[in-house]
Amino acid sequence: MGLLSIFGANLAIDLGTENTRVYKEKEGIIINESSAVAFDTRTADVVAIGNSAHEMYGKSPENIMILKPLEEGKIANFEVTKIIFKYCIDKAIEGFNLFQPKVVITAPSGISDIELRALEDACTYSGARDVYIVESTLASAIGSEFDISKNEGRLIVNFGAGSTEISIISMNGIVISKNIKYGGDYIDQEIIDYVYDNHSLIIGKNTAKEIKETIAAIGEVTTYDELEISGRDVMTGMPSSIMIKTSDAIEAIKDTFNIILEEIRYVLEKNPPELSRDILKNGIFITGGGSKLKNLNLYMEKELGLRVVKSENPFTDAINGAGKIISNLEEYKKIGK
Ligand SMILES: Nc1ncnc2c1ncn2[C@@H]1O[C@H](COP(=O)(O)OP(=O)(O)OP(=O)(O)O)[C@@H](O)[C@H]1O
């Protein structure tokens, strides 16, 4: 048996509110699945994990409960976190390995020491030998090929499902960061409420998400789309369909984006003046799945008066960065928590 098969490969795990990704050293991203876990409430057994659990949403009997590890950018359920970690490690490391893998995991910045230790324990319990925790913003910056060791400020906004994280980084660290609950899930709820109030239709989360991802936009757009959606009529309780337009979606989500802009302005105001020049030069980097919202970069540029650069790989910047860290652990060890 070769030395490699004794030690096995090391892993990086980006545990997200909606999606979890796993990077295996020398192979790249090998898992990209929903973070959902389905339980049978009668027996407390886990009946499905990942995409197969996600597919049960809204279609399963009452005894099936679907839970996720994170909510609003915070660890909401450690049991579910352990189940996801174990699922990822078992799936990534098949067969016999004398030594368990070293694992890098991403965590929201601003995570408390207690949460940090609990996250570490959950990963060790699930089969990791050593656990290194890195803030997701730093992982995203590394994944986007920024040289984070430079004495140069960068403003990164990560539009995730559970939260939006606004951070300024410089010299291998986070200078200032704000994690706010206005992520993709919050925006989906705004769309659900808008459709209820203005079209008397009750729609599900998946429909709201489809509206957001296909026809929604923010700011002044030149092209308008529409989408036929179905739900339950508020008055009759019967199934019903309507056409929903880009203008409806903008109306539904614009207040939330005004708040996000306010929070970005707040972080910019708190930024040390020496770094402001760098941010003027580099602009704002946006990543995370929510950064794909139509017109978001132009809207932010107009409102903030700064250049906005969209990530080319918004879903995988963090896991690619975490993957680079696990593959070059000695070089990056100092940035871990
Ligand atoms: N085209 C799109 N327009 C707007 N939002 C989108 C689009 N595509 C995906 N999203 C949203 O991106 C979010 C998922 O992004 P991502 O996978 O980065 O989140 P996550 O890592 O699971 O969450 P978090 O970082 O908050 O833990 C979802 O809310 C999804 O609806």
The ligand as an SDF file (V2000), in Angstrom:
LIG
                    3D

 31 33  0  0  0  0  0  0  0  0999 V2000
  -29.6160   34.2630  -10.8350 N   0  0  0  0  0  0  0  0  0  0  0  0
  -29.7580   34.4830   -9.5300 C   0  0  0  0  0  0  0  0  0  0  0  0
  -30.2680   35.6640   -9.0770 N   0  0  0  0  0  0  0  0  0  0  0  0
  -30.4140   35.9020   -7.7600 C   0  0  0  0  0  0  0  0  0  0  0  0
  -30.0980   35.0190   -6.7880 N   0  0  0  0  0  0  0  0  0  0  0  0
  -29.5960   33.8310   -7.1830 C   0  0  0  0  0  0  0  0  0  0  0  0
  -29.3880   33.4940   -8.5470 C   0  0  0  0  0  0  0  0  0  0  0  0
  -28.8730   32.2220   -8.6110 N   0  0  0  0  0  0  0  0  0  0  0  0
  -28.7720   31.7860   -7.3290 C   0  0  0  0  0  0  0  0  0  0  0  0
  -29.2030   32.7390   -6.4660 N   0  0  0  0  0  0  0  0  0  0  0  0
  -29.3060   32.6510   -5.0060 C   0  0  0  0  0  0  0  0  0  0  0  0
  -28.0280   32.4130   -4.4450 O   0  0  0  0  0  0  0  0  0  0  0  0
  -28.2220   31.7970   -3.1410 C   0  0  0  0  0  0  0  0  0  0  0  0
  -27.2910   30.6200   -3.0050 C   0  0  0  0  0  0  0  0  0  0  0  0
  -25.9730   31.1120   -3.0690 O   0  0  0  0  0  0  0  0  0  0  0  0
  -24.7650   30.3490   -2.3420 P   0  0  0  0  0  0  0  0  0  0  0  0
  -24.7130   28.9430   -2.8150 O   0  0  0  0  0  0  0  0  0  0  0  0
  -23.5670   31.2170   -2.5290 O   0  0  0  0  0  0  0  0  0  0  0  0
  -25.2770   30.4070   -0.8320 O   0  0  0  0  0  0  0  0  0  0  0  0
  -24.8000   29.5440    0.4270 P   0  0  0  0  0  0  0  0  0  0  0  0
  -23.3000   29.4350    0.3950 O   0  0  0  0  0  0  0  0  0  0  0  0
  -25.5660   28.2750    0.5170 O   0  0  0  0  0  0  0  0  0  0  0  0
  -25.2940   30.5210    1.5820 O   0  0  0  0  0  0  0  0  0  0  0  0
  -24.5200   31.2680    2.7800 P   0  0  0  0  0  0  0  0  0  0  0  0
  -23.2250   31.7930    2.1870 O   0  0  0  0  0  0  0  0  0  0  0  0
  -25.4610   32.3650    3.1990 O   0  0  0  0  0  0  0  0  0  0  0  0
  -24.3390   30.2360    3.8450 O   0  0  0  0  0  0  0  0  0  0  0  0
  -29.6990   31.3680   -3.0860 C   0  0  0  0  0  0  0  0  0  0  0  0
  -30.4340   32.2810   -2.2940 O   0  0  0  0  0  0  0  0  0  0  0  0
  -30.1020   31.4520   -4.5450 C   0  0  0  0  0  0  0  0  0  0  0  0
  -31.4930   31.6500   -4.7180 O   0  0  0  0  0  0  0  0  0  0  0  0
  1  2  1  0
  2  3  1  0
  2  7  2  0
  3  4  2  0
  4  5  1  0
  5  6  2  0
  6  7  1  0
  6 10  1  0
  7  8  1  0
  8  9  2  0
  9 10  1  0
 10 11  1  0
 11 12  1  0
 11 30  1  0
 12 13  1  0
 13 14  1  0
 13 28  1  0
 14 15  1  0
 15 16  1  0
 16 17  2  0
 16 18  1  0
 16 19  1  0
 19 20  1  0
 20 21  2  0
 20 22  1  0
 20 23  1  0
 23 24  1  0
 24 25  2  0
 24 26  1  0
 24 27  1  0
 28 29  1  0
 28 30  1  0
 30 31  1  0
M  END
$$$$
